[in-house]
Amino acid sequence: MSERDDERGFTVVDRRASAGAQEAEAQPSPTPGAPAPAFDFAMLVQSIALTALHQLGKVPDPATGEPGETNLPLARQNIEILEILDVKTRGNLDAEESHLLASLLYEVRMHFVEASKKGR
């Protein structure tokens, strides 16, 4: 090989390590020693209900701001999960948790019925 061939070569730059560091810098780091937020029953129920509402097109996607696509089978599955939680936790919830679960179930069911009628 001549020197001229070496000059026309290419250079490989491995950016994998630096890309990971840039992503880590972009995300806020948790405060050292700060406790993680407590995840409780109310947050679980709200998360499932919010997912169902998103699948019914009632809640925008947090990443895009666009309404979710209606997916009745997945929404129904999340409603059934809430119903299972209602049955399995009956008598073990305080008044606030019981009211939250009942009201979210009612709201999600009503939106499901509305979306089902539109789909016909």
C-alpha positions as CSV (number, residue, x, y, z in Angstrom):
1,M,0.0,0.0,0.0
2,S,1.2,3.5,-0.8
3,E,1.0,6.5,1.5
4,R,-1.6,7.9,-0.8
5,D,-4.0,5.0,-0.2
6,D,-3.7,5.5,3.6
7,E,-4.7,9.2,3.2
8,R,-8.0,8.2,1.5
9,G,-9.0,5.8,4.2
10,F,-11.7,6.3,6.7
11,T,-11.8,6.9,10.4
12,V,-14.1,4.9,12.7
13,V,-15.4,6.8,15.7
14,D,-17.1,4.8,18.4
15,R,-19.8,7.1,19.9
16,R,-21.7,4.5,21.9
17,A,-20.1,5.5,25.2
18,S,-20.5,9.2,24.7
19,A,-24.2,8.9,23.4
20,G,-25.1,7.1,26.7
21,A,-23.5,9.9,28.7
22,Q,-25.4,12.6,26.8
23,E,-28.7,10.8,27.4
24,A,-27.9,10.5,31.1
25,E,-27.1,14.2,31.3
26,A,-30.4,15.1,29.6
27,Q,-32.5,13.3,32.2
28,P,-32.7,14.9,35.6
29,S,-30.9,12.8,38.2
30,P,-32.7,12.0,41.4
31,T,-31.5,13.9,44.5
32,P,-29.1,11.6,46.4
33,G,-30.7,10.3,49.5
34,A,-34.2,11.4,48.5
35,P,-36.8,8.7,48.9
36,A,-38.6,7.4,45.8
37,P,-42.2,8.5,45.7
38,A,-44.5,5.9,47.4
39,F,-46.6,3.9,45.0
40,D,-49.9,3.1,46.6
41,F,-53.2,1.5,45.6
42,A,-54.7,4.8,44.4
43,M,-51.8,5.3,42.0
44,L,-52.2,1.8,40.7
45,V,-55.9,2.2,40.1
46,Q,-55.4,5.6,38.5
47,S,-52.7,4.3,36.2
48,I,-54.9,1.4,34.9
49,A,-57.9,3.8,34.5
50,L,-55.8,6.3,32.6
51,T,-54.5,3.6,30.3
52,A,-58.1,2.5,29.6
53,L,-59.1,6.1,28.9
54,H,-56.1,6.5,26.5
55,Q,-57.2,3.4,24.7
56,L,-60.7,4.9,24.4
57,G,-59.2,8.0,22.8
58,K,-60.1,10.2,25.8
59,V,-56.6,11.1,27.0
60,P,-53.8,12.4,24.8
61,D,-50.5,10.6,24.5
62,P,-48.1,12.3,26.8
63,A,-45.2,12.1,24.3
64,T,-47.1,13.5,21.3
65,G,-50.1,15.3,22.7
66,E,-52.3,13.4,20.2
67,P,-55.4,11.5,21.3
68,G,-54.9,7.8,21.6
69,E,-56.3,5.5,19.0
70,T,-59.5,3.7,20.1
71,N,-58.7,0.1,20.9
72,L,-61.8,-1.4,22.5
73,P,-60.4,-4.8,23.3
74,L,-57.5,-3.4,25.2
75,A,-59.7,-0.9,27.0
76,R,-62.0,-3.7,27.9
77,Q,-59.1,-5.7,29.3
78,N,-58.1,-2.8,31.5
79,I,-61.7,-2.3,32.7
80,E,-61.7,-6.0,33.6
81,I,-58.5,-5.6,35.6
82,L,-60.2,-2.8,37.6
83,E,-63.2,-5.1,38.1
84,I,-60.9,-7.9,39.4
85,L,-59.3,-5.4,41.8
86,D,-62.7,-4.3,43.0
87,V,-63.8,-7.9,43.7
88,K,-60.5,-9.1,45.2
89,T,-60.0,-6.0,47.5
90,R,-63.6,-5.7,48.7
91,G,-63.6,-5.2,52.4
92,N,-59.9,-4.4,52.5
93,L,-60.0,-0.8,51.3
94,D,-60.5,2.3,53.3
95,A,-63.4,4.6,52.3
96,E,-61.3,6.9,50.1
97,E,-59.8,4.0,48.1
98,S,-63.1,2.3,47.7
99,H,-64.7,5.5,46.4
100,L,-61.9,6.1,44.0
101,L,-62.1,2.7,42.5
102,A,-65.9,2.8,42.2
103,S,-65.9,6.2,40.6
104,L,-63.0,5.4,38.2
105,L,-64.7,2.1,37.2
106,Y,-68.0,4.0,36.5
107,E,-66.3,6.7,34.5
108,V,-64.3,4.3,32.4
109,R,-67.3,2.0,31.8
110,M,-69.4,5.0,30.6
111,H,-66.7,6.1,28.1
112,F,-66.4,2.5,26.9
113,V,-70.1,2.3,26.2
114,E,-69.9,5.7,24.4
115,A,-67.0,4.5,22.3
116,S,-68.7,1.2,21.6
117,K,-71.8,3.0,20.2
118,K,-69.6,5.1,18.0
119,G,-67.9,2.0,16.6
120,R,-71.2,0.7,15.2
